[in-house]
Amino acid sequence: MDGNRLDPIKPRKLSQEVKDRLISMIEAGEIHAGKKMPSESELMRRFQVGRPAVREAMQALENMGLLSIRHGERATLRSPSAQEIIKQVDLVTRHLLMSSQENIEHLKEARQLFEVGVVKIACNRATDEEIDQLEMQLQKMKDNQSNSHKFRQADQEFHIMIADISKNPIFAAISRAMLGWLKDYRQAMLGVPGLESLILKEHRLIFDCIKAGNAEAAARALSDHILRVNARYRKK
């Protein structure tokens, strides 16, 4: 590019401009969650655009999980859950993982650090009832040692329950997403002789640490477990 020339400014779609302005209105607190958005006619007058631009912008916000649109009614501003927000990046993340084995390794590393932090919080917040439920999940793993598919499902739910025990919905949403993204890349380990018994033993140690309220021991046990599992996956 000629250093004395600037790249030309590309015109933006009207609907994109309307969408950005609507987001600015939301961020400025002009509209609150649960409240109705201005009508299409009001927005057309305010932004001096046609109905198609307004409708396309509103549809984009609905796709983002910010609006609830029903036929014949004014759109309502939603308060999306952490689960819904994480879902927005699901397809892109799966594409990222498919594009490179290195990205899968990066995700495994991120999961290890993430779960170590979460289990510490779970240790400090777990109720007696939640401890009992986690132990029941551990029993479900034990009962399904002869069924690799059901065992793996119970294993995954054990980790998700720890995130739930943290009582942080963002942790819970990220945990579900990470395990879902890694699921397809864990199938190679199914059926490895003796693997279920070893994983069950490691989960029992994690559970015992959580039950005792020993956050540091739980973090070490969980970290060692995930690192060993990741090493086995690479070896396989």
Secondary structure as GFF3:
##gff-version 3
##sequence-region A 1 236
A	DSSP	alpha_helix	14	27	.	.	.	ID=ss1
A	DSSP	alpha_helix	40	47	.	.	.	ID=ss2
A	DSSP	alpha_helix	51	63	.	.	.	ID=ss3
A	DSSP	beta_strand	67	68	.	.	.	ID=ss4
A	DSSP	beta_strand	76	77	.	.	.	ID=ss5
A	DSSP	alpha_helix	82	87	.	.	.	ID=ss6
A	DSSP	alpha_helix	90	99	.	.	.	ID=ss7
A	DSSP	alpha_helix	101	125	.	.	.	ID=ss8
A	DSSP	alpha_helix	128	143	.	.	.	ID=ss9
A	DSSP	alpha_helix	148	165	.	.	.	ID=ss10
A	DSSP	alpha_helix	169	183	.	.	.	ID=ss11
A	DSSP	three_ten_helix	187	189	.	.	.	ID=ss12
A	DSSP	alpha_helix	195	212	.	.	.	ID=ss13
A	DSSP	alpha_helix	215	235	.	.	.	ID=ss14
###
